[in-house]
Amino acid sequence: MKYTEREVLQFVEENDVKFIKLMFCDIFGALKSISVPASELPKIFQKGLLFDASKLSGFMNFSSTDLLLFPDPDTLALLPWRPQQGRVVRFFCTIKYTDGTVFDGDGRAFLKNAVEYARGKGYNFQIGTSCEFYVFEKNDNGQITKIPHDYAGYCDIAPADKGENLRRDICLTLEQMDIYPESSRHESGPGQNEIDFRYSNALNAADNLVTFKNVVKSVADRNGLYATFMPKPLCDRPGSGLHIMLLCMKGMENIFMPRRGDLGSEAKSMIAGILKRVREITLFLNSTASSYSRLGTSRAPKYITWSHENFAQLVRVPMINTDENAMILRSPDNTCNPYFALGLVIYAALEGALNGEELCSATDLSLDNIAELTEKLPATLDEAIEAARGSEFLADRLSENLISHVLGEKEKEAKEYAVCENKEMFETVRYFYTL
């Protein structure tokens, strides 16, 4: 929904809004916020809100200290779990330097630019997502445990599935924020859940993902539970991924619609573009050591392959004659910054289409039967770092400062992981309580 600043101020006045949460993500996708009284909003719309970025490693150790937050009026949303008297709304923000230029670590701005670039080439991308997460019990003292909320399996129902009511509360809360899930279910792991979302424009899809994670954690906590998006919270159980459905319109035509039993040339070239660049951008799709504990296990992809029907491949393109047919990228997880992740996927798809990249043959074999000579995704955080380090594709689209800081921070993380004898303990301490 589009709002003007005037309409926002009227909404705030008419709905007893007393506090504004200005939300933004650091370069690694961690959600941050600053709360201000509603009376400050007119001034902030005009001049922005200064904040000290030097205290946050996810802002590239910004030495000039101050950055400015400018709320995006279109992202107005009430927070349903907050009090109904003296209500609270949130906005996502554009991050700028004090001279008015956009901060090069602002993922929303990066994704906006990718969408505009695509539009200039005649393409309009719509994104759907499937998001997996685990839910665990808390003990009598309210401390988080690693005891799953239930021991149900894929698509099980109550009473085995104890997450039914939690998913309902999550979906109803999201709907109150004008975010509309398409379906929800119990996933394969104990205490594991999945919620899928309708297609929307790329920026809305990324905003919705950030909001979704916040809602899931808030609703779980309200129910005395703990939700985590850690890619592999239980070492012997399926991991949690973020499947990205990429639908592309050219005029009124969905280019992923099958034609006479085959995909069109543009669709094939877009898939080829993503397969060509996926190793280089994996660090931005799977950003933690835990991410690589998931890849290659329990049907999570390992090889750079695609298929129409095989659910274990990196890219799947169902041959279904519907307006919502799309390609599905299955490697990402919710450790990513969704703005940078979606932007890079869009740029890779566009590069493929504009250069007429040739698509390799489909792979319909199981993971166990794929020849070792098939190119693989990075198997470790170290490999992902090295693939990103030499990437001209990344260098052409992201600032040198941003790439340097991401590589530096992730190198530290990879070194800490390498020297730790108990890898499971490292992942639990580093990721389980924070993701």
Salt bridges, closest charged atoms under 4 A:
ASP16 OD1 - LYS18 NZ 3.73
GLU40 OE1 - LYS43 NZ 3.03
ASP72 OD2 - ARG108 NH2 3.35
ASP74 OD2 - LYS2 NZ 3.34
GLU116 OE2 - ARG119 NH1 2.49
GLU137 OE2 - HIS149 ND1 3.33
ASP150 OD1 - HIS186 NE2 2.71
ASP161 OD2 - ARG167 NH2 2.61
ASP169 OD1 - ARG168 NH2 3.49
GLU194 OE2 - ARG185 NH2 2.52
ASP196 OD2 - ARG185 NH1 3.19
ASP207 OD2 - ARG108 NH2 2.93
ASP221 OD1 - LYS138 NZ 2.56
GLU253 OE2 - ARG259 NH2 2.50
ASP262 OD2 - LYS268 NZ 2.87
GLU266 OE2 - LYS250 NZ 2.77
GLU280 OE2 - ARG277 NH1 2.99
GLU351 OE1 - ARG277 NE 2.74
GLU357 OE2 - LYS276 NZ 3.00
GLU372 OE1 - LYS376 NZ 2.95
GLU386 OE2 - ARG389 NH2 2.93
GLU409 OE2 - LYS412 NZ 3.42
GLU411 OE2 - ARG389 NH2 2.30
GLU413 OE1 - LYS410 NZ 2.89
GLU413 OE1 - ARG430 NH2 3.83
GLU416 OE1 - ARG430 NH1 2.63
